[in-house]
Amino acid sequence: MIYQNAKHRDMMGEHLGEYCYTAYQKRPDICPGCHVAAAFRDGQVHRRETATEHGIKGHIDVEVVSTPLREGMRRRRGACR
């Protein structure tokens, strides 16, 4: 994570510098079917519904939208989740 908006931070806690799969899914490696990885691969927007367990708030259902970020018209620079 290189950026979290205030709403996301309030909902999920501070996770700057962590990998999303570690911070939110408690996994040691990338999630199967990762939409951020898919956005990097094909340059398309991907979305899914998922759930995670929050230490204080318990079970949280979320919609994850992964959007590629571009530098210019072609080069993929990153992804926004």
N, C-alpha and C positions, 0 to 999 in steps of 0.2 A: 504494500500500500504506500503510495506516495502522496495521497491526498484523501481526506475524508471531510465531507461537508458537516455542518453542525448537527443536522438531523440524524445523519448516519452515525456520527460519534455518540450522540445521545442514546440511540437505539442499541448500538453494538459495542460501545466502548472505544477507547483509543487504541489503534492498531497500526500506526505509522511505522514503516520499516519492516513489517511482517508480511509474509505471504498470505493471501486470502484463504488458501486451503488449510493453513495452520491456524489462523486466527478464528475462522468461522466454522470450519468443519472438523477441526482437531485432527487433521490428517498429516502424515509425514511427507506426502508428495501430492502432485497435481490430481485433482478430482477426475474420475472417468467422465468423459463427455464435457470437459471444461469449456464454457462458452467464451471465456476470455481467450483461450488458446484458439478456439474456432474463429473468433473475430480477427486475430492476428493472421491466421491461415488464409481466410477467404475475403477479408475486408467487409464483411456483412454484419448487420446487427443481429444479435442472438438474444433470446429471452427464455426464461424458464421460471417455474415456481419451485421453491425448495423450503426446507425448514432447518433450523439449527437450535441448539440448546444454549441459552444464555445463563451465565452463572447466577444472576440475580433475578432476571425476568422470566426464566424458564423457557418453555417452548415458544419459538418465534417463527411464524410463516412469513416468507418474503418472496417478492418477485425480483429476479436478478436480470438486469438488462446490460449486456456487454456490447459496447459500441467502439469500433476502431477509431483511433485518433490519427489524423493524417498531417503530414508536413507537406504542403503543396497539394497537388492533385493525386499523386501516385504513392509516394513513400509512406508506409505505415509507421507511425512514431510510437504508438502505445495503444492502450485500450482503456476505456472508462467502464467501470462496473458499477 
